[in-house]
Amino acid sequence: MSPQDSRTCEGFGEREKHMIGISSPTFSFLPFDQVLEELVKDFKLWEIVAEFEHNLPANEAKISYARDSYGMKFQVHAPIADLNIGCPAGNLREAAVKEIFTLMDACDRLSIDIITFHPGMAVAYGENIKPKVREATKISLKEIDRKQKDLHVKMALENMPPADWSIGYDLHELLTMLDGTDIGICFDTGHANVAHTIDTFLNDDYKLLNVHIHNNSGSWDEHLVINKGSMDIASVIASLSKHYNGNYVIESRNPQEGIESRDILKKLLA
């Protein structure tokens, strides 16, 4: 199988090609109805960060209503705060995986087919604990993969920015952790820009299920409008468009900057 074939997003055959969505962790601090009312004016796809006010099981009825009444489409990002599938403490790792399972079941009920989630985190101990975090993450990924096989959801593991607490910012590391599973990857352009790994993600062979679009100066994860930063976003989109037919999710600091990025992205995709 060629890289072009294997990197085409599987499962998007019935979707509109290159649907542009929006997401932001800051949205999850606001009431669900308030955010929805704002976003439906300008977007047809929302990747919900499923925590705080946007806990998914608690908002299932509202999501169904938004889909039926407004034609809104949804993807989901698993909780970010305090959810560590790579926790070396077994009971805490199991609790994190159980939370992911609850989210997967909710998405299956709601016919939401893409869930993006983070690899484990090296909390408090930094580099010294990372080998244990990687091993714990592998165990969790195999459990999540077994669960995925019983549901109509596809799981996408996201590349991270380099930091004392992070693992999985290198594609090879992600693929090593995912070996033996059917879990795909969410390519986060901003994270890759900080890690200087954009070319690797654009040119290597892997199962690409989701794309997060935002820009930065290359020093830290600023979540800027897509044409404001050191990344050549036009080249990135041109390269992705050769083989990727899935959705693009703009990760913005607020809806206004999301709209600005959307308008730029529309032109690049056209």
LUMVEXFI-432737 format. One line per field, with one value per residue (C-alpha): x, y, z; residue in one letter. Coordinates in Angstrom, 2 decimals. Each point is the difference from the previous one (the first is absolute). Layout:
! LUMVEXFI-432737
px	[X|...]
py	[Y|...]
pz	[Z|...]
code	[a|...]
! end
This chain:
! LUMVEXFI-432737
px	[0.00|1.38|0.20|-2.65|-2.44|0.66|-0.10|-3.41|-2.42|-1.96|-3.70|-0.63|-1.64|-3.41|1.32|0.45|3.64|2.18|-2.68|1.36|-0.75|0.96|1.14|1.46|0.53|-1.19|-3.49|-0.49|-0.13|-3.14|-3.54|-0.51|-3.03|1.91|2.90|-2.30|-2.01|3.21|1.57|-3.00|0.10|3.31|0.84|-1.65|2.57|0.94|2.62|-1.21|2.63|-1.99|0.62|-1.30|-3.23|0.29|0.08|-1.36|-2.52|-1.53|-0.52|-1.20|-3.51|1.37|2.39|-2.81|-2.15|2.80|0.55|-3.69|-0.98|3.10|1.69|3.06|2.65|2.17|3.34|1.32|3.25|0.43|0.49|3.39|0.14|0.96|-0.50|3.22|-0.17|3.75|-0.12|2.45|-2.32|-2.21|-3.22|0.19|0.84|-3.01|-2.23|1.19|-0.72|-3.44|-0.71|1.04|-2.32|-2.93|0.74|0.22|-3.38|-1.60|1.46|-1.25|-3.52|0.23|1.53|3.12|2.72|3.28|1.48|3.38|1.96|3.42|2.74|1.13|1.68|3.16|-1.52|2.34|3.00|0.80|2.58|0.72|-3.52|-0.53|1.00|-2.66|-2.54|0.65|-0.50|-3.21|-1.24|0.57|-2.10|-2.80|0.10|-0.45|-3.00|-1.50|0.58|-1.88|-2.91|0.10|-0.56|-3.45|-1.18|-0.53|2.68|3.53|2.65|2.72|3.10|1.33|3.64|1.09|2.32|3.37|0.05|1.23|-3.41|-0.69|0.63|-1.12|1.22|2.04|-1.88|2.22|-0.74|-3.74|0.12|2.08|-2.60|-2.82|1.61|-2.45|-3.08|-2.44|0.11|0.83|1.66|-1.17|2.66|0.22|1.82|0.78|1.48|2.11|1.23|1.35|1.56|1.42|-1.61|-2.37|1.88|-0.09|-3.76|-0.53|2.20|-0.10|-2.46|-2.64|-3.76|-1.14|-3.50|-0.16|1.89|0.25|0.94|1.60|3.27|2.68|3.44|1.71|0.89|-3.22|-3.58|-1.69|-3.04|0.24|-2.03|1.32|1.94|1.56|3.13|3.11|-1.75|-0.62|-3.64|-0.56|2.69|-1.37|-3.52|1.26|1.87|-2.88|-2.53|1.80|-1.01|-2.31|-3.76|-1.11|-0.91|2.12|-0.61|1.14|1.22|-0.52|0.10|-3.47|-2.72|1.10|3.51|-1.53|-2.04|3.11|1.86|-2.99|-0.11|3.72|-0.32|-2.93|2.12|2.93|-2.18|-1.70]
py	[0.00|3.40|2.89|1.79|-2.90|-0.72|3.64|0.68|0.29|-3.23|0.24|3.39|-1.33|1.51|3.29|3.29|0.12|2.33|1.16|2.86|-0.05|1.86|-0.99|1.62|-1.16|3.44|-0.72|-2.74|2.53|1.56|-1.40|-2.39|1.89|3.29|-1.41|-1.82|3.16|1.82|-2.73|-0.98|3.44|-0.73|-3.72|-3.33|-2.09|0.30|-2.17|0.03|-0.09|-2.32|1.29|2.53|1.53|-2.19|-3.41|-2.15|-2.32|3.02|1.77|-2.86|1.41|3.42|-1.53|-1.98|3.13|2.02|-2.70|-0.37|3.69|1.75|-2.71|0.34|-2.71|-1.05|-1.50|-0.37|0.69|-2.03|1.89|1.68|1.00|-2.76|-2.86|-2.01|-3.32|-0.35|0.30|-2.55|-0.48|-2.84|1.01|3.56|-1.23|-2.32|2.88|2.08|-2.85|-0.49|3.70|-0.48|-3.03|2.07|2.61|-2.64|-1.46|3.46|0.73|-3.35|0.84|3.43|-1.31|2.15|-1.95|1.81|0.37|1.69|-0.63|0.64|-2.48|-0.24|2.79|-0.05|1.97|1.32|-2.26|1.15|-1.90|-2.56|-1.41|0.05|-3.65|-1.13|2.41|-1.43|-3.55|0.90|1.84|-3.11|-2.08|2.58|0.23|-3.75|0.12|2.95|-1.81|-3.07|2.22|1.82|-3.27|-0.36|3.55|2.25|2.47|0.65|1.06|2.50|0.45|3.56|1.05|2.27|3.02|-0.74|0.69|-1.47|-1.62|-1.21|-3.11|-0.74|3.09|-2.16|-2.04|-3.05|0.03|0.22|-2.87|-2.11|0.48|-0.75|-3.15|-2.88|2.24|1.51|3.42|2.86|3.37|3.58|2.23|3.25|2.55|2.41|-2.70|-1.25|3.52|0.32|-3.48|0.68|-3.20|1.36|-1.55|-3.42|0.12|1.22|-2.59|-3.22|-2.88|-0.27|-0.12|3.63|0.51|3.64|3.29|2.87|3.32|2.95|1.92|1.31|1.60|-3.39|0.55|-0.93|-1.09|3.36|-1.07|2.96|0.68|-2.40|2.57|1.75|-1.86|-1.72|-2.92|0.23|-1.01|0.16|-2.64|-2.18|0.07|-0.59|-3.09|-1.36|0.55|-2.50|-2.93|1.10|0.18|0.47|2.94|2.96|1.23|3.56|0.24|3.64|2.16|1.41|-0.21|3.22|-1.29|-3.32|1.78|1.81|-3.29|-1.63|2.61|-0.45|-3.78|0.04|1.85|-2.38|-3.07|1.47]
pz	[0.00|-0.92|2.49|-2.04|0.45|3.67|1.08|-1.51|2.87|0.27|0.75|-1.59|-3.17|0.82|1.35|-1.73|-1.05|2.05|2.42|2.12|3.71|3.14|3.48|3.10|3.59|1.13|-1.35|2.59|2.85|-1.48|-0.07|-2.91|-1.35|-0.02|-2.01|-2.40|-0.67|-0.90|-2.13|-2.13|-1.60|-1.71|0.23|-0.77|1.89|3.67|1.68|3.59|2.74|2.22|3.51|2.54|-1.37|-3.12|1.66|-2.78|1.72|1.75|-3.33|-2.21|-0.43|-0.97|-2.53|-1.59|-0.17|-1.61|-2.58|-0.84|0.15|-1.36|-2.04|2.27|-0.28|2.92|0.84|3.53|1.81|3.16|3.28|0.35|3.67|2.45|-2.48|-0.32|-1.87|0.63|3.78|1.47|2.98|-1.21|1.73|-1.36|-3.50|0.13|1.11|-2.99|-2.41|1.56|-0.66|-3.64|-0.23|1.31|-2.65|-2.73|0.99|-0.08|-3.44|-1.28|1.19|-1.67|-3.26|0.54|-1.73|0.78|3.49|0.38|3.20|1.50|0.90|3.60|1.96|2.11|2.86|2.74|-0.72|-3.55|-2.07|2.73|-0.11|-3.79|-0.64|2.47|-1.53|-3.46|1.23|1.84|-3.10|-2.14|2.40|-0.12|-3.80|-0.34|2.35|-1.91|-3.28|1.22|1.04|-3.36|-1.87|1.58|-0.86|-3.02|1.10|-1.18|2.50|-1.02|2.18|-0.17|-0.34|2.85|0.30|1.61|3.75|3.26|0.46|-3.53|-2.04|-3.55|-1.85|-2.38|-2.63|0.49|3.72|-0.64|-2.47|2.40|2.73|-2.46|-1.40|-0.09|0.18|-2.51|1.65|-2.38|0.42|0.30|-1.56|1.95|-2.15|2.82|2.22|-2.90|-0.71|3.54|-0.24|-3.50|-1.29|-2.66|-2.93|1.66|0.49|-3.56|-1.69|2.04|-0.25|2.75|0.63|0.04|1.43|1.06|-0.44|2.48|-1.62|1.81|-0.16|2.37|0.10|0.30|3.65|1.78|-0.67|-0.54|-2.07|-2.37|-3.14|-2.62|-2.06|3.02|1.05|-1.29|-1.68|-3.76|0.24|-3.77|-0.59|2.78|-1.44|-3.54|1.18|2.09|-2.76|-2.22|2.20|2.83|-0.57|3.60|2.17|1.07|3.54|0.74|3.58|0.87|3.08|-0.72|-2.68|-1.73|-0.65|-1.06|-2.68|-1.20|-0.30|-1.69|-2.75|-0.70|0.03|-2.42|-2.55|0.46|-0.41|-3.08]
code	[m|s|p|q|d|s|r|t|c|e|g|f|g|e|r|e|k|h|m|i|g|i|s|s|p|t|f|s|f|l|p|f|d|q|v|l|e|e|l|v|k|d|f|k|l|w|e|i|v|a|e|f|e|h|n|l|p|a|n|e|a|k|i|s|y|a|r|d|s|y|g|m|k|f|q|v|h|a|p|i|a|d|l|n|i|g|c|p|a|g|n|l|r|e|a|a|v|k|e|i|f|t|l|m|d|a|c|d|r|l|s|i|d|i|i|t|f|h|p|g|m|a|v|a|y|g|e|n|i|k|p|k|v|r|e|a|t|k|i|s|l|k|e|i|d|r|k|q|k|d|l|h|v|k|m|a|l|e|n|m|p|p|a|d|w|s|i|g|y|d|l|h|e|l|l|t|m|l|d|g|t|d|i|g|i|c|f|d|t|g|h|a|n|v|a|h|t|i|d|t|f|l|n|d|d|y|k|l|l|n|v|h|i|h|n|n|s|g|s|w|d|e|h|l|v|i|n|k|g|s|m|d|i|a|s|v|i|a|s|l|s|k|h|y|n|g|n|y|v|i|e|s|r|n|p|q|e|g|i|e|s|r|d|i|l|k|k|l|l|a]
! end
